[in-house]
Amino acid sequence: MLMSAADYRDSLRRFKPRVFVNGERIDSVADAPQLSPGINAIGVSYDFALKSEHLPLMTARQRTSGKTVNRMLHINDTSTDLLYKLEAVRLMCRESGCAQRYLAHDALNAIFQATTRIDANHGTDYHARFLNYLHRVQEEDLTLGIAMTDAKGDRSRKPGAQDNPDVYVHIKERRKDGIVIRGTKAIVTSAPYVHEFLVMPCRTMTPDDKDFAVCCAVPVDAEGVTIAARPAGRPGESAAKFSARYGQSTGVVMFDDVFVPWDNVFLASECEEGGYLTTSYATHHRHSCIGARAGFGDLLIGTGALMIEANGLDTDRHAHVRDAMVELIKIVEGFFACGVAASVYGIKDESATMMPDAVFSNIGKLLLATQIYDMHRLAHYVSGGLIVALPGPDEDHNPETAASLSAVLAGRPDIPSSQRMEVARLMEDLTASHQGSWYSLISLHGGGSPEAMKREIWRNYPVGEKRELVEQLLDRGVLADGQRVSKQPGRCCVTGCEVPELPGAKEAAE
Ligand SMILES: Cc1cc2nc3c(=O)[nH]c(=O)nc-3n(C[C@H](O)[C@H](O)[C@H](O)COP(=O)(O)OP(=O)(O)OC[C@H]3O[C@@H](n4cnc5c(N)ncnc54)[C@H](O)[C@@H]3O)c2cc1C
């Protein structure tokens, strides 16, 4: 059954996770002001799925159960599903900055694919277990935290070669009724306010490291789980126009000998398929990241346009600010177009799941990862320095300064200074506060650092096909043929010996 945002917040009261935020123990996650902006942001994914105008984007029919589920928990059947998911993520993130719940979509799709493959290769029954789990998650409309990125320790060493094995989550013990896992996942979005975690491997493993190849579901309050988290957004800060309301907490999640029954285990040491799970998740997730950052781009474009107006400038007359806005639009719609292309060129795998195209997904994510800094620069360029120089909101009520400040800090005469200050504070919040930097970091490293995308582009791009194409052209002599008929200077033949006549050269020679 689909929940509302209020139902979701209330449902968190059923759980008693061991959560610390900046050293303080949190008794009730649902009521903690430090986490409220994160719960609000995830709430958008619930409320939007109940709005009639958003139903096609925000809900879908699950093929394996025939039931209508939240799009963020759906397994993709068609390229339209991919496109709708992309659009749905953009829609939610333009409202909330980052709606976080799309990570669950990405993981569920990847596990659906990987468990099909493990069963085919090893005769196991992981897929049936996973289907039971999937249907329960969809039925209860849960929020899942994706615990993939391990603490990793010394990056130059593999998991089994670390001094402290707990820097990677691993299987410590195998029992008849399940496994015991131990270790640390270092960066888990929304960790304190999810219902369950999906633990997944963050890299490909060799047989030497088979105990580190593990994927399973763990309730947020399972015995042995501890979460050390940051506040979500900028709760309680009066200058935080946006992120006092919407934000994201990330948590370090420590698994201290946590028992997981076999029903919740979806991969246990099948290394080859573990690698497939990791890369498949990465492709789904990078595709989703494109939608998420396009939503953030919408916020920057809108705030930039309002700031220009409040400053008294006109994009029709002042071409350099218009150019900056066009540059911003080009970046946002440019990487979003890669997401559209990845959807259109999606491929069905052996589990009948529709995968976004890997090359376009990775190119889109790579573009946004690096161009996020240009997006901030352009937003700053059109805004001016006021966004970081404006006195705090308490000054607005200081009887000794309020009147004169509001008189001199106005821009365009028909726009009140309070409105200009409000937009300036919003721009600061989105681009120049610690939350603004957060958007840079999640764009750069969230979903994998740029090098990971470059590797995937190189691994998936059909360079061989292009090489063959040119070899065939050379073998057929097409290039030489082309040169024979060409009248281009210096390209009359293979050696370019027929030098064209210069105007007036004949006369000069005579
Ligand atoms: C806001 C935010 C939210 C996130 N949410 C989640 C989440 O919900 N779930 C989740 O699982 N993860 C999450 N991540 C983690 C994200 O996937 C990682 O940040 C990313 O994979 C990079 O890993 P890292 O941060 O450990 O950086 P590192 O791996 O330390 O990388 C730092 C740099 O070192 C390079 N490097 C690393 N290892 C090597 C090596 N062996 N050889 C050469 N160079 C190397 C990298 O290319 C990079 O340039 C989130 C990240 C952010 C910033």
The ligand as a MOL file (V3000), in Angstrom:
LIG
                    3D

  0  0  0     0  0            999 V3000
M  V30 BEGIN CTAB
M  V30 COUNTS 53 58 0 0 0
M  V30 BEGIN ATOM
M  V30 1 C 26.9510 12.8990 -0.3720 0
M  V30 2 C 27.3190 11.4960 -0.7130 0
M  V30 3 C 26.3700 10.4870 -0.5690 0
M  V30 4 C 26.7100 9.1660 -0.8190 0
M  V30 5 N 25.7820 8.1850 -0.6100 0
M  V30 6 C 26.1420 6.8830 -0.6990 0
M  V30 7 C 25.2230 5.8410 -0.3730 0
M  V30 8 O 24.0610 6.0810 -0.0570 0
M  V30 9 N 25.6450 4.5660 -0.4160 0
M  V30 10 C 26.9140 4.2390 -0.7660 0
M  V30 11 O 27.2340 3.0630 -0.7790 0
M  V30 12 N 27.8190 5.2010 -1.0930 0
M  V30 13 C 27.4610 6.5020 -1.0640 0
M  V30 14 N 28.3670 7.4860 -1.3890 0
M  V30 15 C 29.7450 7.0910 -1.6260 0
M  V30 16 C 30.2770 7.2300 -3.0480 0
M  V30 17 O 29.8680 6.1640 -3.8320 0
M  V30 18 C 31.8160 7.3120 -2.8680 0
M  V30 19 O 32.0950 8.6020 -2.3490 0
M  V30 20 C 32.5940 7.0560 -4.1350 0
M  V30 21 O 32.4290 5.7410 -4.5720 0
M  V30 22 C 34.0850 7.3220 -3.8920 0
M  V30 23 O 34.5530 6.5940 -2.7950 0
M  V30 24 P 35.2920 7.3380 -1.5890 0
M  V30 25 O 34.4680 8.4800 -1.1690 0
M  V30 26 O 35.6340 6.2960 -0.5870 0
M  V30 27 O 36.5950 7.9610 -2.2230 0
M  V30 28 P 37.9600 7.2530 -2.5260 0
M  V30 29 O 37.7180 5.8580 -2.9970 0
M  V30 30 O 38.8790 7.4100 -1.3820 0
M  V30 31 O 38.4730 8.0840 -3.7600 0
M  V30 32 C 39.2140 9.3020 -3.6430 0
M  V30 33 C 40.0960 9.4410 -4.8730 0
M  V30 34 O 41.0770 8.3830 -4.8720 0
M  V30 35 C 41.0130 7.6350 -6.0870 0
M  V30 36 N 41.2280 6.2210 -5.7590 0
M  V30 37 C 40.5350 5.4660 -4.8840 0
M  V30 38 N 41.0070 4.2050 -4.8440 0
M  V30 39 C 42.0230 4.1630 -5.7300 0
M  V30 40 C 42.9240 3.1320 -6.1410 0
M  V30 41 N 42.8760 1.9040 -5.6350 0
M  V30 42 N 43.8430 3.4470 -7.0670 0
M  V30 43 C 43.9170 4.6920 -7.5920 0
M  V30 44 N 43.0920 5.7210 -7.2290 0
M  V30 45 C 42.1730 5.4460 -6.3120 0
M  V30 46 C 39.6220 7.8870 -6.6490 0
M  V30 47 O 39.5750 7.7660 -8.0610 0
M  V30 48 C 39.3400 9.3050 -6.1860 0
M  V30 49 O 39.8260 10.2290 -7.1090 0
M  V30 50 C 28.0260 8.8350 -1.2350 0
M  V30 51 C 28.9550 9.8420 -1.4220 0
M  V30 52 C 28.6210 11.1570 -1.1720 0
M  V30 53 C 29.6670 12.2170 -1.3590 0
M  V30 END ATOM
M  V30 BEGIN BOND
M  V30 1 1 1 2
M  V30 2 1 2 3
M  V30 3 2 2 52
M  V30 4 2 3 4
M  V30 5 1 4 5
M  V30 6 1 4 50
M  V30 7 2 5 6
M  V30 8 1 6 7
M  V30 9 1 6 13
M  V30 10 2 7 8
M  V30 11 1 7 9
M  V30 12 1 9 10
M  V30 13 2 10 11
M  V30 14 1 10 12
M  V30 15 2 12 13
M  V30 16 1 13 14
M  V30 17 1 14 15
M  V30 18 1 14 50
M  V30 19 1 15 16
M  V30 20 1 16 17
M  V30 21 1 16 18
M  V30 22 1 18 19
M  V30 23 1 18 20
M  V30 24 1 20 21
M  V30 25 1 20 22
M  V30 26 1 22 23
M  V30 27 1 23 24
M  V30 28 2 24 25
M  V30 29 1 24 26
M  V30 30 1 24 27
M  V30 31 1 27 28
M  V30 32 2 28 29
M  V30 33 1 28 30
M  V30 34 1 28 31
M  V30 35 1 31 32
M  V30 36 1 32 33
M  V30 37 1 33 34
M  V30 38 1 33 48
M  V30 39 1 34 35
M  V30 40 1 35 36
M  V30 41 1 35 46
M  V30 42 1 36 37
M  V30 43 1 36 45
M  V30 44 2 37 38
M  V30 45 1 38 39
M  V30 46 1 39 40
M  V30 47 2 39 45
M  V30 48 1 40 41
M  V30 49 2 40 42
M  V30 50 1 42 43
M  V30 51 2 43 44
M  V30 52 1 44 45
M  V30 53 1 46 47
M  V30 54 1 46 48
M  V30 55 1 48 49
M  V30 56 2 50 51
M  V30 57 1 51 52
M  V30 58 1 52 53
M  V30 END BOND
M  V30 END CTAB
M  END
